[in-house]
């Protein structure tokens, strides 16, 4: 009975939270079709008309595609580095026994508890000394270093794979590298898919790192464009609304569409099959 009541309360809280979030998103989308004078003078009233002019201005005047390209470039390259590095690290941790293995595992777990903001000063000095300030390369390197969660999920998955699979590949004459990318890596595809979706949302929405390391407008990302509009909200409230919608809604649709596969992948990495 107690578990049933606790489940009901938890479900109710989640439904309320989801309802509030959905209302905010719908209200944001609805306001993105309104003109600036209407938003400022009749914020909570019924608008006189709805228009696509804000969206046309965003793509035509604000050079929005430039920010999309910058965000997409950082996302694709950082995600590629994350998958390659985390899968190889996790394979070593999950399949082999070696000295200081537990210490190295704890190192990655500790990384889950400390955000990059805590070490931003030494990171900034290192990036500056490398001559990478105001480059997408700096942002890609920093974001792709956050592999604690991917390593944890993949380590558990590789550790719980039957040893027969590994031994069969070795008996067929496969080298360690070939066993990894021909056998083990494909088997981990559900977990890797989940990691790609989760990390994509985090990288796409990243604000702090691009703000610090991208100093010219031509190299900035979508979150920085939104901040640019919201910093002068009285003058650019209409553009702030439409930029937020274009940046947020597609990502949410993608995540909602693939939510079940994400959950299956996380379960594969955390539950013994």
N, C-alpha and C positions, 0 to 999 in steps of 0.2 A: 504493500500500500504506500509506504514512504517513498519507494523508488518511483512509483507511478505518479505521485504528486510532484516529486522533484522534476520528473521528465516533463510534466505538464507546465510547470513554472518556467523551466528552461525554454520549452517550445514557445510559450507565450512571449517571453522576453525577446527571443529571436524574431518572432513575427512582428512585434512592435518595432524593433530596430529596423527590420527589413522594410516595413511600411513607411517609416520616417525617411529612410534612405531613398526609397522609390519616389516618394512625394517630392523630395528635394530635387532629384534628377528630372522628374517630369516638369516641375516648376521652372527649373533652369532651362530646359528645352523650350518650354512654352514662351518664356521671356526672351529667348534668343531671336524670336520672330517679330519682336516689337521694336519700334523706333526709340531712339534716345529720348526725345521730348516726352513721349508717352510713358516711358519707364520712370522718368524723373517726376513727372507731374501727376501720374496716375498709377503708382507702383502696384497697389493691391486691387485696383479697379479693373473693369472689363475694358480691354483695349479697343480703340477705334478701328484698327485694322491690323492684319498680320502681313508681313512681307519677308521676302528672301533677300532683300537688299544687304542685310548685314553679312550674310554668307558670301554674296558676290564681292563685297568690299574686302572681306577677309582674304579671299584667294587672289583678288585682282590688285588690291592696293597694299595690303600688309605683307605681301610676299610670303604667304603662309607655307607654301610648298618648300621654301628654303629651310624653314624650321622643321618641317616634316622629314626632309632629307637628312638633316643633321641628327635628329632623334633616331631615325631608322638606321643610319650608319653606325652610330654608337651602339644601338641595341643589337644589331646583327653581329658585329665584331666582338663585342663584350660577351654575348651569349655563346659564340663559338669558342672563345677562350675558356669560358666557365665550364662548358661541357667537356672539352678535351682534357683540361687540367684536372677537374674534379673526378672524372671517370677513371683516369689513370691512377690518381692518388688513392681513390677508393678501392680500386682493384688490388693495389698493393697491400692496403690495410686489411682488406677483407679476405684475401686468399693466402697470404704468406705470414709466417711467424718470423720475427726478427727482433733484435735488441731495441728497446725504447719504443716498441710498437704502441703500448698503452699510453706512453707520454705523448706521442705524436697524435694519437686519437683524442686525448684530452685537449691538446692544443687546438684542434679544429672545433671541439665542443665549446671551449672557452670563447672562441670567435663568435659564437651565436649570441653571447651576452654583452659584447662590447661593440657599439656602433662606430663607424669610421670617423664620426665627428670628434671622438675623444683623441684621435691622433692626427688631427688635420694640420697642426703646426709642423711637426716633423715631415709629414707627407708633402706639404707645400714646399718646404725647403728642399726635399729630395727632387721633386718635380722641377723646381726652379733650377737646381744645379744640373739637371739633365737637359735643360733647355727646352722643356716641353710645355711651358706655360702658354696658355691660349691656343692649345691644340686639342683636337678630339682624341688624340693618342693618349694624353694624360688622363682624360675621363675614362677611356676604355680600360686602361691599365688599372685604375683604382677600382672601378666597378667590377671588373673581372677578378679582382683579388678576393671578393666576398664569396668564397666557395664553401663555407662551413656547412650550411644546410645541404647543398648538393652532395658533399663528401659524406655527410652523416647518413643520408638516405641510401646512397649507392653502396656505402660500406656494409650496411646491414643487409642489403640485397645480395651482394657478392658473397658475403660470409655465409649466407643461408642457402646458397645454391648447392645442389647435390654434388659431392665430390666426383661422382661417376662421370659427369659431363666434362669436367676438367681432365680427368684421367683418360677418357676416350679420345679427346683431342690430342693429348700427348702421345697416346699409343699410335695414332694415325700419322705421327711424325711432325705435327704442327709445332712451330717454335712458340716461345712465350708470347711474343708480340702478335703472331698470327692467331693464337688461341684467344687473345684478348679482343682483337678487332673483328675476327670472323665468327667467334662463338659467344663470348661473354658480353661484349658490347651490344649485339643484337638482342640478346635475351633481356638486357636491362632497358630496352626501348620504352616500356610503359613508365618506368620511373624517370627516365630521361625526358620523356614527353611532358610529364608533370612538372619537372624542374624547369623546362623551357617556358612553360606557360607562367609559372609563378615568378620566375626571374624576369621574364619579359615585362610583366606588369610593374615590378619594382624598378627596373632600369628605365622603362618608358616614363614613369612618373617621377624619376629622380630629379630633385631640385637643387639640393645643397651643393653637390660636387660640381655640376656645370656652372653654378653661380660663382663658385670660387675660382675655377680654373679656365672658364671661357670668358674672356674679357671684351671681345669685339662682337658686335651684333650679328655679323655674317656667320659666326660659328655657333650661335646659341641654339638651344633646343626649345621645344614647345612649352614646357613648364615655365621657362624664363619669359616667353612671349606673353603668357597669361599674367605673370607678375607685372610685366611692363604695363599691361592694360589696367590691372587692379590697383596699381600705385597711383593712378589718376582717375579714380572711379567715376567722379562726377563728369568727366569729359569723355571717358571711353567705356561707360558701363555697357553699352550695346555690344561693343567688340569683345569685352571681357566675357559676356554671356555666350556669344557664339563660339569664341575660341575655346572656352571650357567645355562646351558641348562636343565640338569636333574632336577634342583631345581625349575626352572621357568616355563618351557613349560607345564608340567602336570597340574600345578595350573591354568594356563591361559586357558587350554582346559576345565578343570572342570568349571571354572567361565563362560566361553563363552557358554558351553552347558546348564548351569542352569541359564543363565542371565535373561530369561523371568520369571522364577519362583521367582527369587530374586526381580525383579521389581514388580511383583504381590504382593509379601509379604510386600515390603516397602509401596506400595499403600494401602494395607489393614491396615497397622499401621498408616498411615498418612491421609487417606481420609475417610470421613464418608460414609458408605455404605447405 
